[in-house]
Amino acid sequence: MKKIEAIIRTERLNEVKEALKALAIGGITVYSVSGWSKGKEESLQWKGQPVVHDLIAKSKLEIIVPDTQVSDVMNAIASNAKTGSHGDGIVLVIPVERALNIMSTKDGDLAIT
């Protein structure tokens, strides 16, 4: 099993979510996050004064999948989150040692399907 974490542009979340549904992913957790990377700072105005925002709002997705679905999920996220501009995001894959579904008490891959 693997945990896939993705930081994407919030405006691309619906496209990514629909692509993951099409893969019959068992579940997803989404967080509103903010951060910075090597990109440009965002300049806005507040009460007529320029304000620099170096923390940009993004969405973080967490998905636990069997090893056999990792490539498909990564490709679905990347192809649907991509705008071709800096700041499109990143996808990380992290090993999961074990999972237990609390309601059903199913263990391992059965816990996430």
C-alpha positions in Angstrom: 0.0 0.0 0.0 1.1 3.6 -0.6 -0.1 7.0 0.5 -0.2 9.5 -2.3 0.0 13.1 -1.2 -0.5 15.8 -3.8 -0.3 19.6 -3.5 -2.3 21.1 -6.4 -3.9 24.4 -7.5 -7.3 24.7 -5.8 -8.9 25.7 -9.1 -7.9 22.2 -10.5 -9.4 20.2 -7.6 -12.7 19.3 -9.3 -11.0 18.0 -12.4 -8.6 15.9 -10.3 -11.4 14.6 -8.1 -13.5 13.5 -11.1 -10.5 11.7 -12.6 -9.9 9.9 -9.3 -13.6 8.9 -9.1 -13.3 7.4 -12.6 -10.5 5.2 -11.3 -12.8 4.0 -8.5 -10.5 5.2 -5.8 -12.0 4.2 -2.4 -11.6 7.6 -0.7 -9.7 10.9 -0.6 -9.0 13.5 2.1 -8.6 17.1 1.0 -7.1 19.9 3.0 -6.9 23.7 2.3 -3.2 24.5 2.8 -0.8 27.4 1.9 2.9 27.4 1.1 5.6 28.7 -1.1 8.1 27.4 -3.6 10.6 28.8 -5.9 7.9 30.8 -7.7 7.1 34.4 -7.6 5.4 36.2 -4.8 1.9 37.3 -5.4 1.3 41.0 -5.1 -2.2 42.3 -4.1 -3.6 45.5 -2.8 -5.3 46.0 0.6 -6.8 49.3 1.4 -4.9 50.9 -1.5 -1.5 49.6 -0.3 0.5 46.9 -2.0 0.7 43.7 0.0 3.0 40.8 -0.9 1.7 37.3 -0.3 4.4 34.7 -0.3 2.1 32.0 1.0 -0.1 30.8 -1.8 -3.4 28.9 -1.2 -3.4 25.3 -2.5 -5.2 22.0 -1.9 -3.6 19.0 -0.4 -4.9 15.5 -1.3 -4.2 12.3 0.6 -5.1 9.0 -0.9 -4.2 5.5 0.2 -4.1 3.0 -2.7 -2.8 -0.5 -3.3 0.6 -0.7 -5.0 -1.1 -1.7 -8.3 -2.9 1.7 -8.6 0.0 4.1 -7.8 0.9 4.9 -11.4 -2.7 5.3 -12.5 -3.4 7.7 -9.6 -0.2 9.7 -10.1 -1.0 10.1 -13.8 -4.6 11.1 -13.2 -3.5 13.8 -10.7 -0.7 15.1 -12.9 -2.6 15.2 -16.1 -5.7 16.9 -14.6 -3.8 19.3 -12.3 -1.4 20.5 -14.9 -1.8 24.0 -16.3 1.8 24.3 -17.7 2.6 27.2 -15.3 4.9 27.3 -12.3 3.1 26.3 -9.2 1.1 23.4 -10.6 2.1 21.3 -7.6 3.8 18.0 -6.7 2.9 14.4 -6.1 4.6 12.3 -3.4 4.4 8.6 -2.8 4.9 7.3 0.7 4.9 3.7 1.9 2.1 2.6 4.2 3.0 -0.3 6.5 -0.5 -1.3 7.5 -4.2 -0.1 7.4 -7.2 -1.0 9.5 -10.8 -0.1 8.6 -12.3 0.8 12.0 -15.9 0.1 11.1 -15.4 -3.3 9.3 -12.1 -4.2 11.0 -10.8 -5.2 7.6 -7.0 -5.2 7.5 -4.4 -4.4 4.8 -5.5 -3.8 1.2 -9.1 -4.8 2.2 -9.2 -1.8 4.5 -8.9 0.6 1.6 -11.1 -1.0 -1.0 
